[in-house]
Amino acid sequence: PISWKKDDEWDGDLLSSLFEIILPLAYGFKPELVILAVGSNIRIQEVTLAHLTHFLQVLAEGRILVISQASDLVETLVSSLLGNPLAAMSSFVLQQENALVLVKLRQELKQHWKLL
């Protein structure tokens, strides 16, 4: 898990970690199954969650298990999994403190994962 420094919405931070760390590692690992757990205290917008689900779905040849405690997000998750068109995303800001967390994590992981 990536621990964010601030307790605000995580849209920009989550997407940055997805593209900078999670997806490169996942493509190198070639998982047979992707598990996405969505807690009830998630602090991202529905559109971000839909895009996240879409990006993770391409891994493991589409085999993804989604577990959600957030019943209000189930419709968004199912819609994304069914391949329905995604709403456009607005721009998001990566918080400076969290950018530093990602840089440090990437440097640590780079020693073991050449894809980074």
N, C-alpha and C positions, 0 to 999 in steps of 0.2 A: 504493500500500500504506500501511496505517496501522501505524506502529511503536509497539508497546506498551512502556511503561517497565519493567514487571516481566516476569519469565519464568515466571509461574505459569499455571494454566489460564485460558483466555480466554473462557469461556462468557458471562459477563455483559458483558465488554468487546466481544465480537463481536456479541452481540445488540443492544447499545446502538448500535454503529456501523451495524449493519444498518438499524435503525429511524430513527436520527438523520441518517444521511448517505447510505448506499448506496441504499436503496429510494427516497427522495425524488428523488435524482439520476437513478436508473434510470427512474423513471416519467416524468420530464421529458425524458429522452433518447429513450425509446421504442426500446429495442434490438430488433434482428431476431433476435439470438441471444445467449444468456447462456452464458458459459463459467465453470465452477466447477472450479478446480484444487485438489486435496486432497493435500498433501504427506505424507510418511511421518512427519514430526515434529509433526503437528497436536496441539494441546493443548486439545482440547475434548471433551466427552462425546458419545457416539454420538447421544443424544437431541437434543442441540443441533445436531449436523450434520444430522440428519433434518429438523428444523424449518427450518434455514437453507436446505436444498435445496428444501423445500416452498415457502418464501416466494419464493425466486428463480425457481421454476418458473412462477409466475404472470406473470412478465415475458415478453416476446417470444412471447406466445401459446403458452407451454409449450415453446418450442424451447430446450432447455438441453443443453449438452455437458458431461459430468462426466468429468474426468480424475483418476484417483486412483493415487497411489503406495502408499497404505495398503491393502493387500489385505484386512486384517481389517475394513475399513469398507465394503467393496463391497456386502455384503448389506444394510446399513443404507441406503446410497445408492440401491440398486435398489428396495428396499421403498418408500422415500419417493417416488421417481420414478414408481412404479406407482400411487401414490395410496392405498397401504395406510394404515390408521389409525395415527396417530403416538402414541407414548407421551407421557404427561403430563410436563411439565417442572417441576422444582423451581425455587425462586427462586434467582437468581444475584446476585452482588454486582459492581457496577462499581467497580473500584479507583480511588481518588481520583486517583492520578497519571494514570491513563488517561482519566479523566473530563476532566481538564484538556487532554489531548491532543485529545480530541474537540471540546471547546469552541473551542480555537484553530483546529483544522482547519475547523470549521463557519463560524467568523468569516471565515476566508480564502476559503472557497468561496462564501460568501454574496454576495460582490462580483460573482460571475459567474453564479450560479445563484439565481434568484428563489424557487425552491421551498423553499429552506432558510430 
